[in-house]
Amino acid sequence: MSAQQSTTTAPGIRQRFWLWLPDRVDRRVIAAAWATLVVQIGIVGTGGLVRLTGSGLGCDTWPRCNEDSFVPVPEISGVHGFIEFGNRLLTFVLVAVAIIMFLFVVRMRRQRRDLFWLSLLIGLYVPLQAVIGGITVLTNLNPYVVGLHYFASVLLVALSAVLVVRVYAEPGPRVLAVPRWYAAVTHVTTAFVLLTVVVGILVTGSGPHAGDGGAARNGLNPELMQHIHACPGYITFALTLVLVAGSWRTPPALRLRLWTLLLLGIELVQIVVGLWQARTGLPIVLVNIHMVLAVGLVAAMTAVVMHLKAPAREAVHS
């Protein structure tokens, strides 16, 4: 009798769970999308803390923390081991959020293919990012591998920003809703944002914050690299001013005024923090803020790009 009950009850539970999942974008889906973006930006901050406190090799192997244990042993790893291990544990938070996000869109996979594939891509990318993090440890914090690890987070933040924008968007074909010159300036700005981030990664790889006292540097001149890094940064700022000015002649429904002003605001703070840290000997707090602001800049730039188009039936051509 109990076996018969279990066979009849189990499908009922599965069916109730399936029916509980959203069949359209609701508050749960929106909250999960925002959570995806927040945790992806957050882990950049905790990863920066690992590097800036010299805890990059607090766990000296991967996936174990050391040869004999998956968790840090105080006598072997000390406080650096717990900092590094804490960052590793946050990967499970990213995985959990990715799974929840995927489950929340799986029932609407036919109507919202965009959300389904974005959620799946992010979910598959998170374990890959963890593997790259493991390689950074196994290569004794090779500065180029560490840079790749950060850049992988940049891509994840961009994908998460696309996900957030799309949960608010209507499904269906979309067309360009801004003047072509404005779209062209936006894409050029995006290229300079990317260049600024890449050069910034090289600057960090040449500087004093290697993640461990014995880790190698990339051999580039840090002072020279700081000046090189500033060039695409200031060009990005100038182009953003053009985008802000031009946004007042774009359809209000696109909300490009809001997104370009957000982009400009992040850039202003980023410039101030960058100059401040350079003149105060690169204190770890300012460097970490600068790293987080960089991915915030990528998220804002992504939002601007995503708002260049509108549903075909609503698009207003300039």
C-alpha positions as a printed NumPy array, in Angstrom:
array([[  0.   ,   0.   ,   0.   ],
       [  2.816,   2.392,   0.896],
       [  4.603,   1.632,  -2.368],
       [  1.409,   2.369,  -4.298],
       [  0.976,   5.648,  -2.414],
       [  4.542,   6.711,  -3.145],
       [  4.105,   6.077,  -6.872],
       [  0.918,   8.107,  -6.988],
       [  2.135,  10.895,  -4.703],
       [  5.493,  11.55 ,  -6.383],
       [  4.042,  12.593,  -9.773],
       [  1.636,  14.848,  -7.929],
       [  4.479,  16.639,  -6.197],
       [  6.346,  17.055,  -9.471],
       [  3.236,  18.35 , -11.186],
       [  2.519,  20.832,  -8.415],
       [  6.107,  22.056,  -8.563],
       [  5.879,  22.429, -12.346],
       [  2.655,  24.404, -12.066],
       [  4.217,  26.551,  -9.341],
       [  6.984,  27.65 , -11.7  ],
       [  6.277,  30.932, -13.535],
       [  4.659,  30.666, -16.958],
       [  5.219,  34.371, -17.586],
       [  7.582,  37.053, -16.311],
       [  6.492,  37.919, -12.785],
       [  8.121,  39.356,  -9.67 ],
       [  9.96 ,  36.096,  -8.983],
       [ 11.605,  36.13 , -12.407],
       [ 12.535,  39.795, -12.112],
       [ 13.983,  39.256,  -8.621],
       [ 16.004,  36.25 ,  -9.808],
       [ 17.403,  38.243, -12.747],
       [ 18.486,  41.082, -10.462],
       [ 19.955,  38.552,  -8.011],
       [ 21.983,  37.094, -10.888],
       [ 23.486,  40.49 , -11.668],
       [ 24.114,  41.368,  -8.018],
       [ 25.941,  38.122,  -7.174],
       [ 28.06 ,  38.342, -10.32 ],
       [ 29.163,  41.861,  -9.393],
       [ 29.529,  40.862,  -5.733],
       [ 31.924,  38.016,  -6.404],
       [ 34.19 ,  40.45 ,  -8.247],
       [ 34.421,  42.376,  -4.985],
       [ 35.183,  39.3  ,  -2.887],
       [ 37.644,  38.039,  -5.488],
       [ 39.357,  41.414,  -5.371],
       [ 39.557,  41.13 ,  -1.587],
       [ 41.311,  37.782,  -1.949],
       [ 43.861,  39.281,  -4.287],
       [ 44.395,  42.534,  -2.421],
       [ 44.909,  40.858,   0.963],
       [ 47.545,  38.533,  -0.501],
       [ 45.285,  35.51 ,  -0.002],
       [ 45.389,  34.215,  -3.57 ],
       [ 47.37 ,  31.154,  -2.5  ],
       [ 45.782,  30.837,   0.941],
       [ 44.484,  27.576,  -0.505],
       [ 47.497,  26.4  ,  -2.461],
       [ 45.778,  23.871,  -4.712],
       [ 42.426,  23.216,  -6.369],
       [ 39.784,  21.844,  -5.955],
       [ 41.191,  21.009,  -2.503],
       [ 42.378,  23.808,  -0.249],
       [ 45.595,  21.895,   0.41 ],
       [ 46.841,  18.42 ,  -0.335],
       [ 45.073,  16.796,   2.62 ],
       [ 41.863,  18.786,   3.006],
       [ 39.099,  20.442,   1.022],
       [ 38.699,  23.042,   3.776],
       [ 41.422,  25.325,   5.171],
       [ 43.501,  24.046,   8.075],
       [ 44.47 ,  26.975,  10.356],
       [ 47.95 ,  25.586,  11.032],
       [ 48.666,  25.365,   7.307],
       [ 46.619,  28.076,   5.616],
       [ 46.174,  30.688,   8.336],
       [ 43.73 ,  33.537,   7.83 ],
       [ 44.551,  33.769,   4.111],
       [ 43.217,  30.255,   3.623],
       [ 39.858,  31.195,   5.109],
       [ 39.628,  34.309,   2.931],
       [ 40.377,  32.329,  -0.218],
       [ 38.097,  29.459,   0.819],
       [ 35.277,  31.9  ,   1.573],
       [ 35.48 ,  33.22 ,  -1.958],
       [ 35.363,  29.675,  -3.292],
       [ 32.226,  28.971,  -1.296],
       [ 30.512,  31.937,  -2.928],
       [ 30.674,  30.018,  -6.201],
       [ 27.955,  27.782,  -4.779],
       [ 25.806,  30.874,  -4.248],
       [ 26.289,  31.762,  -7.913],
       [ 25.371,  28.21 ,  -8.914],
       [ 22.251,  28.263,  -6.713],
       [ 21.087,  31.602,  -8.156],
       [ 21.77 ,  30.356, -11.704],
       [ 19.729,  27.201, -11.099],
       [ 16.837,  29.186,  -9.628],
       [ 16.911,  31.599, -12.566],
       [ 16.871,  28.717, -15.047],
       [ 13.985,  26.977, -13.274],
       [ 12.008,  30.213, -13.264],
       [ 12.16 ,  30.487, -17.069],
       [ 12.093,  26.846, -18.134],
       [  8.297,  26.718, -18.262],
       [  8.168,  29.736, -20.583],
       [ 10.976,  28.488, -22.818],
       [  8.816,  28.63 , -25.97 ],
       [  7.449,  32.126, -25.412],
       [ 10.678,  33.574, -24.003],
       [ 13.514,  31.806, -25.748],
       [ 15.754,  34.777, -25.015],
       [ 15.443,  34.348, -21.243],
       [ 15.771,  30.571, -21.486],
       [ 19.019,  30.635, -23.457],
       [ 20.512,  33.504, -21.464],
       [ 19.811,  31.678, -18.191],
       [ 21.252,  28.452, -19.568],
       [ 24.379,  30.198, -20.865],
       [ 25.012,  31.93 , -17.536],
       [ 24.392,  28.683, -15.66 ],
       [ 26.933,  26.82 , -17.795],
       [ 29.431,  29.691, -17.657],
       [ 29.583,  29.796, -13.83 ],
       [ 31.309,  26.373, -13.457],
       [ 33.715,  27.329, -16.261],
       [ 34.603,  30.478, -14.334],
       [ 35.276,  28.343, -11.258],
       [ 37.62 ,  26.151, -13.295],
       [ 39.513,  29.228, -14.525],
       [ 39.798,  30.289, -10.884],
       [ 41.284,  26.896, -10.09 ],
       [ 43.794,  27.273, -12.915],
       [ 44.932,  30.605, -11.464],
       [ 45.866,  28.784,  -8.254],
       [ 47.514,  25.854, -10.053],
       [ 49.637,  28.328, -12.088],
       [ 50.716,  30.151,  -8.903],
       [ 48.712,  33.262,  -9.826],
       [ 50.124,  33.788, -13.281],
       [ 49.131,  37.434, -13.935],
       [ 47.676,  36.671, -17.365],
       [ 45.562,  33.795, -16.045],
       [ 44.409,  36.004, -13.164],
       [ 43.489,  38.638, -15.752],
       [ 41.55 ,  36.035, -17.742],
       [ 39.703,  35.092, -14.544],
       [ 38.658,  38.722, -14.047],
       [ 37.709,  39.154, -17.7  ],
       [ 35.506,  36.057, -17.485],
       [ 33.647,  37.821, -14.669],
       [ 33.296,  40.882, -16.892],
       [ 31.55 ,  38.755, -19.522],
       [ 29.297,  37.178, -16.906],
       [ 28.289,  40.609, -15.628],
       [ 27.494,  41.723, -19.189],
       [ 25.341,  38.631, -19.777],
       [ 23.58 ,  39.189, -16.454],
       [ 22.874,  42.813, -17.408],
       [ 21.363,  41.618, -20.699],
       [ 19.189,  39.218, -18.695],
       [ 17.929,  42.013, -16.437],
       [ 17.046,  44.21 , -19.398],
       [ 15.287,  41.387, -21.222],
       [ 12.997,  40.439, -18.333],
       [ 11.424,  43.9  , -18.661],
       [ 11.249,  43.768, -22.47 ],
       [  8.42 ,  42.479, -24.606],
       [  9.143,  39.357, -26.669],
       [  9.184,  39.52 , -30.433],
       [ 11.177,  41.236, -33.169],
       [ 12.947,  44.48 , -32.34 ],
       [ 14.217,  47.24 , -34.598],
       [ 16.592,  50.142, -34.195],
       [ 14.713,  53.039, -32.582],
       [ 17.471,  55.668, -32.499],
       [ 19.326,  57.559, -35.232],
       [ 22.057,  55.499, -36.846],
       [ 24.741,  57.962, -35.797],
       [ 23.673,  57.518, -32.188],
       [ 23.856,  53.727, -32.455],
       [ 27.305,  54.026, -34.061],
       [ 28.603,  56.259, -31.246],
       [ 27.182,  53.809, -28.7  ],
       [ 29.029,  50.881, -30.241],
       [ 32.274,  52.869, -30.45 ],
       [ 31.847,  53.759, -26.771],
       [ 31.344,  50.073, -25.988],
       [ 34.624,  49.258, -27.73 ],
       [ 36.463,  51.856, -25.637],
       [ 34.855,  50.575, -22.437],
       [ 36.154,  47.114, -23.331],
       [ 39.603,  48.503, -24.157],
       [ 39.679,  50.43 , -20.866],
       [ 38.873,  47.266, -18.901],
       [ 41.472,  45.171, -20.738],
       [ 44.222,  47.774, -20.233],
       [ 43.142,  48.076, -16.593],
       [ 43.664,  44.327, -16.194],
       [ 47.19 ,  44.711, -17.559],
       [ 47.818,  47.627, -15.183],
       [ 46.786,  45.476, -12.224],
       [ 49.016,  42.669, -13.469],
       [ 52.   ,  45.019, -13.396],
       [ 51.266,  46.545,  -9.994],
       [ 51.987,  45.526,  -6.4  ],
       [ 48.78 ,  43.578,  -5.699],
       [ 49.715,  40.154,  -7.021],
       [ 47.535,  38.093,  -4.691],
       [ 50.587,  36.6  ,  -2.992],
       [ 54.031,  37.867,  -2.074],
       [ 55.746,  35.339,  -4.325],
       [ 53.49 ,  35.668,  -7.357],
       [ 54.995,  36.879, -10.615],
       [ 54.144,  40.189, -12.294],
       [ 53.661,  40.653, -16.04 ],
       [ 56.824,  42.762, -16.359],
       [ 55.142,  45.883, -17.748],
       [ 55.985,  49.32 , -16.37 ],
       [ 53.122,  50.091, -13.94 ],
       [ 53.551,  53.874, -14.114],
       [ 53.505,  53.869, -17.906],
       [ 50.547,  51.474, -17.953],
       [ 48.551,  53.809, -15.708],
       [ 48.94 ,  56.609, -18.273],
       [ 48.03 ,  54.247, -21.124],
       [ 45.006,  53.094, -19.135],
       [ 43.818,  56.682, -18.728],
       [ 43.681,  57.341, -22.49 ],
       [ 40.784,  55.018, -23.436],
       [ 39.141,  55.943, -20.128],
       [ 38.97 ,  59.632, -20.997],
       [ 37.88 ,  58.877, -24.566],
       [ 35.069,  56.752, -23.105],
       [ 34.082,  59.685, -20.903],
       [ 34.014,  62.101, -23.858],
       [ 31.929,  59.712, -25.949],
       [ 29.534,  59.216, -23.046],
       [ 28.956,  62.977, -22.907],
       [ 27.889,  62.756, -26.557],
       [ 25.521,  59.898, -25.7  ],
       [ 23.993,  61.829, -22.807],
       [ 23.457,  64.921, -24.977],
       [ 22.038,  62.86 , -27.836],
       [ 19.723,  60.874, -25.559],
       [ 17.414,  63.906, -25.278],
       [ 16.53 ,  63.408, -28.939],
       [ 15.716,  59.699, -28.589],
       [ 12.232,  58.285, -27.877],
       [ 11.44 ,  58.719, -24.139],
       [ 10.139,  55.151, -23.974],
       [ 13.685,  53.872, -24.482],
       [ 14.777,  55.609, -21.251],
       [ 18.202,  56.275, -22.718],
       [ 18.465,  59.483, -20.71 ],
       [ 18.393,  57.408, -17.529],
       [ 20.882,  54.788, -18.706],
       [ 23.378,  57.192, -20.235],
       [ 23.31 ,  59.349, -17.097],
       [ 23.921,  56.23 , -15.007],
       [ 26.841,  55.356, -17.272],
       [ 28.221,  58.876, -16.932],
       [ 27.821,  58.809, -13.141],
       [ 29.754,  55.553, -12.815],
       [ 32.505,  56.946, -15.017],
       [ 32.811,  60.074, -12.905],
       [ 33.133,  58.056,  -9.706],
       [ 35.552,  55.677, -11.421],
       [ 37.773,  58.564, -12.552],
       [ 37.821,  60.076,  -9.06 ],
       [ 38.648,  56.724,  -7.433],
       [ 41.295,  55.984, -10.07 ],
       [ 43.077,  59.288,  -9.541],
       [ 42.746,  58.994,  -5.763],
       [ 44.216,  55.5  ,  -5.61 ],
       [ 47.098,  56.446,  -7.907],
       [ 48.036,  59.393,  -5.674],
       [ 47.745,  57.492,  -2.385],
       [ 49.841,  54.435,  -3.16 ],
       [ 47.058,  52.075,  -4.289],
       [ 45.321,  51.332,  -0.953],
       [ 43.433,  48.06 ,  -1.145],
       [ 40.032,  49.585,  -0.348],
       [ 40.217,  52.005,  -3.268],
       [ 41.623,  49.394,  -5.627],
       [ 38.785,  47.018,  -4.76 ],
       [ 36.189,  49.751,  -5.313],
       [ 37.833,  50.518,  -8.653],
       [ 37.578,  46.841,  -9.678],
       [ 33.888,  46.638,  -8.774],
       [ 33.129,  49.927, -10.514],
       [ 34.723,  48.542, -13.676],
       [ 32.175,  45.731, -13.929],
       [ 29.446,  48.196, -12.937],
       [ 30.57 ,  50.282, -15.906],
       [ 30.265,  47.226, -18.16 ],
       [ 26.743,  46.544, -16.852],
       [ 25.646,  50.143, -17.473],
       [ 27.189,  50.17 , -20.963],
       [ 25.38 ,  46.919, -21.736],
       [ 22.091,  48.469, -20.613],
       [ 22.627,  51.434, -22.959],
       [ 23.284,  49.114, -25.909],
       [ 20.209,  47.009, -25.076],
       [ 17.97 ,  50.09 , -25.158],
       [ 18.837,  51.109, -28.697],
       [ 16.039,  48.924, -30.041],
       [ 12.316,  48.729, -29.378],
       [  9.561,  46.273, -30.329],
       [  8.898,  46.59 , -34.061],
       [  5.326,  47.811, -33.606],
       [  6.385,  50.54 , -31.157],
       [  9.667,  51.703, -32.628],
       [  9.937,  55.388, -33.425],
       [ 12.407,  56.111, -36.228],
       [ 14.334,  59.32 , -36.174]])
